[in-house]
């Protein structure tokens, strides 16, 4: 592994730290994190490509090429079906109990499972934002990918998560995530 690739793995670990320590609603941590490298990148890329072909979503196939070419990928997911007991209604249900009942009854065949606690989804967004801030601080090229998160969920890599994103990372002379 070249020095840049080793540095990217170290940055991915620091991004995981940033995501873990990001603020969480009521201090309840429902964020799941995984750093993948090596042959797992090919597994993720293959799942992304398969999903794109099955669903007719071209950008999944394009993104799969980026994941194949990257040095590491940070996966961040959230257990959105958790309740904080606030009954805020942000999930579209009048109470947290009603949201949890709807979540348990869900037989969704979509990318993500729902309904989800709006506060947990905000926690996920803050964790992703904290992670990419860390990548930027270390000059690591990256891109937040819905497609990589979807594939990670399909692979069962983020247990109990209802929503996830992937952030592939690369160190190179040209950012592979732009001008794609």
HUWOZI-V800210 format. One line per field, one symbol per residue. phi: phi as a letter, one per 30 degrees, with the letter a starting at -180 (. if undefined). psi: psi as a letter, one per 20 degrees, with the letter a starting at -180 (. if undefined). A space follows every 50 residues. Layout:
BEGIN
phi=???
psi=???
END
This chain:
BEGIN
phi=.deddddddddeddddddddcdebehicdbdcbbccbhdddddddddddd ddddcicddddededddeddcabccbbbddddccichdiddjcdbddddd ddddddbdcdeccadbddddddedddddddddddeddchcdaadbeddde dddddidbeidcbabcbdbbcadbddcbhd
psi=prhghghgggggghhgggggjqqqpjjoojppqppqrchhhhgggghggg ggggikohhggghhhghhirhrpppprqnijqpikilhihijqhrhghgh ghghiplpjrgqqrrqphhhhgggggggghghggghhjkpprppogghgg hhghikinpjqhqqqqnqqqoripoiirl.
END
